[in-house]
Amino acid sequence: MTEMSKGQVASETESVARRRVAALGVVLVSMYGPMLAWLLFMPETWSNRRWSYIGMIPVLPGLVPGSLLAEAFEKSMTTAWLLAGGFSLLLVMFFWWLASIGRRFRLVVGLLIFIVSSGYAFLLNLAWT
C-alpha cells in the first residue's frame, strides 16, 4: 500500500465516523427532544409524577409497544418495562442505521421522527391531564 492510499483510507474512515455520529445525534435529538421539552416546560409544578416521567425518558419511545406486547401475553409490569427498553433501543438503532445512509436520509428520517415524537409527546400530555 502506498502512502497516498493509506491517507485515503484514513480520510474515508473519518468521513464514515462523522456521518454516523451526526446521524446518531439527529436521531436522538429528534426522538427524545419533544418528550424532554414536554416534561421540562409543562406549566404545572415539579411533582413526583414529573420526576418519575423524567426517569422513564430512556424507555418512553418503546413504552406503548412494550406495554401492549406484555399485556397480550399477560406478563408483569417488569416485563413491560424491559420490553419498552428493548423496543426503544431497536428504534434508535434502526433509525440510526437509516440516517447513516446519507444526508438526505438523515434529513428525512430526522423530520419524520420529530413529527411522530411530537405527536407522541402530545398524546402523553393528554394522558397526563
C-alpha positions as CSV (number, residue, x, y, z in Angstrom):
1,M,0.0,0.0,0.0
2,T,1.3,3.4,-0.9
3,E,1.4,6.4,1.4
4,M,-1.4,8.1,-0.6
5,S,-3.8,5.1,-0.4
6,K,-3.3,4.9,3.4
7,G,-4.3,8.6,3.7
8,Q,-7.3,8.0,1.5
9,V,-8.4,5.1,3.7
10,A,-8.0,7.2,6.9
11,S,-9.9,10.0,5.3
12,E,-12.8,7.7,4.3
13,T,-12.8,6.2,7.8
14,E,-13.1,9.6,9.4
15,S,-15.9,10.5,7.0
16,V,-17.9,7.4,7.9
17,A,-17.3,8.0,11.6
18,R,-18.5,11.7,11.3
19,R,-21.6,10.6,9.3
20,R,-22.5,8.0,11.9
21,V,-22.0,10.4,14.8
22,A,-24.1,13.1,13.0
23,A,-26.8,10.5,12.3
24,L,-26.9,9.4,15.9
25,G,-27.2,13.0,17.1
26,V,-30.1,13.7,14.7
27,V,-31.9,10.6,15.7
28,L,-31.5,11.2,19.5
29,V,-32.5,14.8,19.3
30,S,-35.5,14.1,17.1
31,M,-36.7,11.2,19.2
32,Y,-36.1,12.5,22.7
33,G,-36.3,16.3,22.2
34,P,-40.1,16.7,22.0
35,M,-40.7,14.4,25.0
36,L,-38.0,16.2,27.1
37,A,-39.4,19.6,26.1
38,W,-42.8,18.5,27.1
39,L,-41.6,17.4,30.5
40,L,-39.4,20.5,31.1
41,F,-41.8,23.2,30.0
42,M,-45.1,22.0,31.5
43,P,-46.9,24.7,33.3
44,E,-47.5,22.6,36.4
45,T,-45.3,22.4,39.5
46,W,-42.5,19.9,39.8
47,S,-44.2,16.9,41.3
48,N,-43.1,13.4,42.0
49,R,-45.0,12.3,38.9
50,R,-43.0,14.6,36.7
51,W,-39.7,13.3,38.2
52,S,-40.9,9.7,37.6
53,Y,-41.5,10.6,33.9
54,I,-38.0,12.1,33.6
55,G,-36.6,8.9,35.0
56,M,-38.6,7.0,32.3
57,I,-37.2,9.1,29.4
58,P,-34.9,6.3,28.0
59,V,-37.8,3.9,27.6
60,L,-40.6,6.3,26.6
61,P,-40.4,5.7,22.8
62,G,-40.9,2.0,23.3
63,L,-43.4,2.3,26.1
64,V,-46.6,1.7,24.1
65,P,-45.4,-1.4,22.1
66,G,-43.8,-2.9,25.1
67,S,-46.9,-2.5,27.2
68,L,-49.1,-3.8,24.5
69,L,-46.9,-6.9,24.0
70,A,-46.7,-7.6,27.7
71,E,-50.5,-7.2,28.1
72,A,-51.1,-9.5,25.1
73,F,-49.1,-12.3,26.8
74,E,-50.3,-11.4,30.3
75,K,-46.9,-10.6,31.7
76,S,-45.9,-8.4,34.6
77,M,-45.2,-4.7,34.5
78,T,-41.5,-5.5,34.9
79,T,-41.6,-7.4,31.6
80,A,-43.4,-4.5,30.1
81,W,-40.6,-2.1,31.1
82,L,-38.0,-4.5,29.8
83,L,-39.8,-4.8,26.5
84,A,-40.2,-1.0,26.4
85,G,-36.4,-0.6,26.8
86,G,-35.8,-3.2,24.1
87,F,-38.2,-1.5,21.7
88,S,-36.6,1.9,22.4
89,L,-33.1,0.5,21.7
90,L,-34.4,-1.2,18.5
91,L,-36.0,2.1,17.3
92,V,-32.8,4.1,18.0
93,M,-30.6,1.5,16.2
94,F,-33.0,1.2,13.2
95,F,-33.3,4.9,12.7
96,W,-29.6,5.4,13.3
97,W,-28.9,2.9,10.5
98,L,-31.3,4.7,8.2
99,A,-29.9,8.2,9.0
100,S,-26.4,6.9,8.4
101,I,-27.0,6.2,4.7
102,G,-26.6,9.8,3.6
103,R,-27.5,13.5,4.2
104,R,-30.9,13.3,2.6
105,F,-31.8,10.2,4.5
106,R,-30.6,11.9,7.7
107,L,-32.9,14.9,7.0
108,V,-35.9,12.9,6.1
109,V,-35.5,10.4,9.0
110,G,-34.9,13.3,11.4
111,L,-38.1,15.1,10.3
112,L,-40.2,12.0,10.4
113,I,-39.0,11.0,13.8
114,F,-39.5,14.6,15.1
115,I,-43.1,14.7,13.8
116,V,-44.0,11.3,15.2
117,S,-42.2,12.0,18.5
118,S,-44.0,15.4,18.8
119,G,-47.4,13.6,18.3
120,Y,-46.4,11.0,20.9
121,A,-45.4,13.8,23.4
122,F,-48.8,15.4,22.7
123,L,-50.6,12.2,23.5
124,L,-48.6,11.8,26.7
125,N,-49.6,15.3,27.6
126,L,-53.3,14.4,27.0
127,A,-52.9,11.3,29.1
128,W,-51.2,13.4,31.8
129,T,-54.1,15.8,32.2
